[in-house]
Amino acid sequence: MAEETPDLRGIPKAEAYQALLASVNATLEGIDDPIAAMATMAALLHHGFGHLWTGFYRLASPGLLRVGPYQGTLGCLEIRVGKGVCGAAASERRTVIVADVHAFPGHITCDARSRSEIVVPVFGPDGDLLAVLDIDADQPAAFDEEDRAGLERLVAWFAERRHEASAQR
C-alpha cells in the first residue's frame, strides 16, 4: 500500500500521471470495491494536484447522477444526466473539457470559485456507465488533452480491475 500522497504539482503532466497511476495501483492492490477505489482516487488526485474539487458522481438511476466520494467543498448532491458538464459527459459518454465554465451553456455552479472543469466518464467491465469523475480548478483552462489521457487511463481501473475480480469468482 502507498505510504503517502505524492505531490504532483510542478512536474511534467506525463510524469505526474504516471506517478499517480503507480500510486493508485499500489494503494488499491487486491481491492475490487468501486466505492473504496473512488474515494482513494479522489483523495490522491485532489491532494496530488491541488485541485479545487475532485470527485465522482455515480449513476444512481438511468437519468440521475448522485455525488459519490469526493474531496473539496460541498458538491451538488444530484445532477440530471444531460445537464451541466457532468450530465453532458454522462449522456455523451465522452470526456468533456471546459476551459471557462462561465461560457458553458447550462453549467451548474456548485462552487463559485470554479473557473474550468474536466469530466471523465467511468465505465464498468461491460461498457456500462458507472459514474463520472469531475475535477474543478480555480484557474481558467487548467485542463488539456494530457489531463484527458491521464485521467482516462486512471479510471480504466474500474473496467479492468472489476473484470479481473469477476473472472476470479
Secondary structure, DSSP 8 states (H G I E B T S, - for coil): ---S----TTS-HHHHHHHHHHHHHHHTTT---HHHHHHHHHHHHHHHHT-SEEEEEEEEETTEEEEEEEESS---SEEETTSHHHHHHHHHTS-EEES-GGGSTT---SSTT--EEEEEEEE-TTS-EEEEEEEEESSTT---HHHHHHHHHHHHHHHHHHHHHHHH-
